Structures are given as structure tokens and as C-alpha cells.
Amino acid sequence: MKKGAVNMIHKELKAFPQNFLWGAASAAYQVEGAWNEEGKGLSNWDQFVRIPGKTFKGTTGDTAVGHYRRYKEDVQLMAEMGLKAYRFSVAWARIFPEGKGKVNEKGIEFYDSLINELIKHDIEPIVTLYHWDLPQALQEEYGGWESRQIIGDFTAYSTELFKRFGDRVKYWVSLNEQNIFTMFGYRNSMHPPGVKDDKLFYQVNHHANLANASVIKAFRSYVPEGKIGPSFAYTPSYPRSPEPKDIIASENAEELNSHWWMDVYAWGKYPKAAWDYLEKEGLAPSLEAGDLELLQEGKPDFMGLNYYQTATFEANPLDGGVSEGEMNTTGKKGTTKASGVPGLYRTADNPSLEKTNWDWTIDPQGLRVALRRITSRYQLPVLISENGLGEFDKLEEDGKVNDDYRIAFIRAHIQSMQEAISDGVELLGYCVWSFTDLLSWLNGFQKRYGFVYVNQHEEGEHDLKRTKKKSFYWYSEVIKSNGETL
């Protein structure tokens, strides 16, 4: 037991559970490369990154950080660190090049070998079924998530993985950040398919909810001993001031940006205030017979939480209010512009919080807030499936990467987790984003998250050499001491 000096409530903090999953995470498109090798089909991202101006300096995941060829070396580094769990995603188009139909056995073989390699080193594999890379063939055939056909195809693909890997993989994440891939794909056009259509966004999201529930339902018969849940990118809402109008704005944001997803995951139903508002605006998704019953059948075993920051909100007038803002994808601090929905809320600066170079708020206590809110509202265990810091890391001349800022960031979040455990939260594990540096979607390679530095940049050819950062050795000690040594 530790004495909690930073703590307001607990005289003593509960220890981390003995079987706590100290982990790290990645996603197929961001690390694997080998984008067109060994039978892999095209994904929506393979296509999207080729549109000029979409990504930082035109970077692509064609090579990413070469994990497809170097997975043994990467797992060796994980073992050296003492990692207890590794969360990774499967590229759907590696398994079904056309999104359905014939299985590509070479794709199965790769993930089979990766899983076996992890298990050999006592690292628990956590498999994400969908981390944004949709087979392009399905996008072309019926609009991907725009059609209800996706429900059957996603279920068939997932079932194939349950059959092949369910004997060894106990933990599964169904959809990664459904709120982000639907919003960025259909609301602000920053991700594929690059559409701006609010009505379609809510419909697409409904199809994703149905697909998620369908897959969880199927999982029960194939991996009865396993655990499955979606990973939600939760950004807890704060009011900018104690003024009631700002508090209502913050409640609106929480309802439409968070409960809209998590209520469906946990309870199989949409939150009332949000639904009434969307219906009035003509934006609510159309439901078919059996939809609500299916959503009820998709109860997860845990809530996956991807936590990076909190957001602060204030009232936003109906006339002349702020709508679409501007996102910082360059790392030039202070370039983010406020966004909102007129009549509901707008984002505001929080003077109490520091920000990263990408204008993400740094709020370790916000993680405790997130964990407590999820626990109180849904009574589900939580797996922190992502949390980490993206920054400009520098490889020094002596071959070292001194990322003390990352250590400070993760340390503060681990302290918050321990406070939340002491508050009564059931926490299964903590997967830091990310194990190695990787391609940061729109931000290229300059925004680094890893414990392991990879010699990969936007321009020129690079040898992808792995270098352990200072944080690598630090996290290793945290794991060894089960969170005692911070």
C-alpha cells in the first residue's frame, strides 16, 4: 500500500491487482507496412493516403515501421521490457482481400505466428478486430459502413478470426474508436471516405453499432471463455465556468459525444435527450425491425477506454455560433480553432491545463474522472486500451532518446489509475499507445508515441532501426514492480 500525498480522499491507495495487464498497443495500418504483399487486398487507407494534401507531407503506411517483417524483433523487445500484454489489430484486407469470400491463408499465417510468438514470451495477445482499415472492395461495392450489408460481412470476418485464434486469444476488442472513424469519415471528411454529411454520419454509426453487437453475439458461441468489448475514445466534458449555461453545454457534449456511443454498448439503447434533439433536427438514424433487439444482445464484458485528453465546453449561441473548427495536424502549438454545434456547445480553453504541441490537453486527473464515470454509469470493468503522448522525439548523437516528458505523462496517468482503483474502479489493464513509434495517420512519422524509437521519417529511405528510449527502461521497472516503482 502506498501513502497518497497527491490524493484528496484516500489515506492509502489500493495496490494494482496481481494479474494486472501492463501492456502497449498498435494498429495494423500504422505499423505493418507490406501493404500489397502476400495476398493482402487494398484498404480504404491505402487509397485515401494517395489523395494529395490528405496526410502530412504525403506520408503513407506502405512501409509504416516494417512490423510485418520485423515482428519477431519487436516481440523480443517486448519480452525484454517485461510487457504483460500487447494489443494489436488485424488488417481485414489481409484475411479477406475482397472483404469477404476467399480467405488469404498467408494473412492468417502472419497473425498466427505473431500470436504464438507473444504467447511464447508470456505476453497476453489482445486482438482488435477493426482499427479503421476497411477493405476498399467493400467501400466500392456498397459504400462500406453506409450499407447494412457490412453487418454480415464484418461478422463473417470476425467469426473467422474467432475460429482461428480463439483457442489462444482471450481478450478481444471489437471496434476501435467508432466515434472517431465515423465522425472523421462522414462528418469532417478528414478520414476515408472523406464525406461531410451529418445525416449519413448518424446512419453509418448506427450500422457500426449493429455490427458491433452482432460480432459480440457471435463471439459467445466461439470463444465462451473469452472477453470482448469495444474501445471508445472517451474525452470527458468539463464546463468552462460554474454558469448554468456552460454546465448545460458540457452536459450536451457529454450526451452527444460520449453517451451516444457508450449507452448503446452497455445498455443497447440511445440516450433520450440526444435522440430527441437529433429527431427534431432530422438527423436521427432510421431503425429497422429487430435493430433494438440486436443492440440488446451485444453486451460487452468490459468497456475499452482510449483516453488522451478532456475537453472544456461553453454555451454556443444558435445564431452565429461556432461550428466546424480547425484541427492541428502539424505540431505547431496553438493552431487549433474552437469547434462546436450552434445551440448546443462550443469548445473552450481550460486555463488549468497544459497542452501538447498538437494542442491536446494534458489532464491525468481526467483519466480518473473517465474511469469513475464509466464505472458509475455502466458498472463494467475497464480496459485502458490506449493512453500515451505524441511528441517530437530526438535521437541524440550518443544514440539515446531522452523522453522524460513521456515518462512524466505516463507516471501521472498511472497515479490517476491507482486513485481510480482505490475509488472502486475494476481495471483490467493499461495499454500504452504505443510500443514502437508508428505512422500517426494524418500526422506522419514526426508525431512519436513509442517506447521504441524507429528510424523512419517523412522523406527519404530509412533503415527502420529500433532504439530503446529512456521511457522503455522506466516502464520496464513499473511493470516489474506492478506499479509500485514510478
Disulfide bonds with the S-S distance in Angstrom:
none
